[in-house]
Amino acid sequence: MGGGASADGRRPIPEAFAVTGPMLSMRRIDNDKQRMMLIFNKYNRNQDGEMNLAEFTVMSRLLKEGISDAQIKKAFNKADRNHNGTLNVFEFMDWVYKDEQARS
């Protein structure tokens, strides 16, 4: 059995452990949530567990080229459900996934 990594540096999953069907979807969701957590933590510069508008703006500009200040503020206000001026990780995740569902 070869132990080489693929082009992206990941080791292949042994066939016996391959996940298919509904479990594959759950794994993909878990991976997406982990990725979103990493993004939240990366742009939560002061690591206080709350993303303010300035941090959200930096993230938005890096992830979506050409986004306007008005679009950023609108998205931030939509995500800030408790209207305290910051996003906690739960608000951020809800905004990411609800916004994604609205687009599909």
C-alpha positions in Angstrom: 0.0 0.0 0.0 1.5 3.3 -1.1 1.9 6.0 1.6 2.4 8.9 -0.8 0.5 12.1 -0.4 -1.6 13.6 -3.2 -0.8 16.8 -5.0 -2.5 18.8 -2.3 -0.4 17.2 0.4 -3.2 15.0 1.8 -2.7 11.3 2.3 -5.3 9.2 0.4 -8.0 7.6 2.6 -7.8 3.8 2.6 -10.7 2.3 0.6 -11.9 0.4 3.7 -12.5 3.8 5.4 -14.0 5.6 2.4 -17.2 7.3 3.2 -20.0 7.4 0.7 -23.7 8.4 0.5 -25.3 10.4 3.3 -22.2 10.1 5.5 -20.1 11.8 2.8 -22.5 14.7 2.9 -22.2 14.9 6.7 -18.4 14.8 6.4 -18.5 17.6 3.8 -20.7 19.7 6.1 -18.4 19.1 9.1 -15.4 20.0 6.9 -17.2 23.2 5.8 -18.0 24.2 9.3 -14.4 23.6 10.4 -13.3 25.8 7.5 -15.7 28.5 8.5 -14.5 28.3 12.1 -10.9 28.7 10.9 -11.9 31.8 8.8 -13.8 33.3 11.8 -10.8 32.8 14.0 -8.3 34.1 11.4 -10.2 37.4 11.0 -11.1 37.8 14.6 -7.7 39.5 15.0 -7.9 40.2 18.7 -9.2 36.7 19.4 -12.0 37.9 21.7 -14.5 35.5 20.2 -16.4 38.4 18.6 -15.9 39.8 15.1 -16.4 43.6 14.9 -17.3 45.5 11.8 -13.6 46.4 11.1 -12.6 42.7 11.3 -15.6 41.7 9.2 -14.6 44.3 6.6 -11.1 43.0 6.3 -12.4 39.5 5.8 -15.0 40.5 3.3 -12.6 42.5 1.2 -10.1 39.6 1.0 -12.7 37.0 0.3 -14.9 39.0 -2.2 -13.1 41.4 -4.5 -15.0 44.6 -5.3 -17.5 44.4 -2.4 -18.7 47.9 -1.4 -18.8 49.4 2.1 -22.6 49.5 1.9 -22.7 45.7 1.0 -20.4 44.9 3.9 -22.4 47.0 6.4 -25.7 45.4 5.2 -24.3 41.9 5.5 -22.8 42.6 8.9 -26.1 44.1 10.2 -28.0 41.1 8.8 -25.6 38.7 10.6 -25.6 40.6 13.9 -28.9 39.2 15.2 -28.7 40.6 18.7 -27.6 44.0 17.4 -24.7 44.4 19.8 -22.2 45.5 17.1 -20.2 42.3 16.9 -20.7 38.8 15.6 -20.1 35.8 17.7 -19.2 32.5 16.0 -22.8 31.3 16.1 -24.1 34.5 14.4 -21.3 34.2 11.8 -22.1 30.5 11.1 -25.8 31.1 10.9 -25.2 34.0 8.5 -22.9 32.0 6.3 -25.2 29.0 6.0 -28.5 30.9 5.8 -27.1 33.2 3.2 -25.8 30.2 1.3 -29.3 28.6 1.4 -30.9 31.8 0.2 -28.6 31.8 -2.9 -29.5 28.2 -3.8 
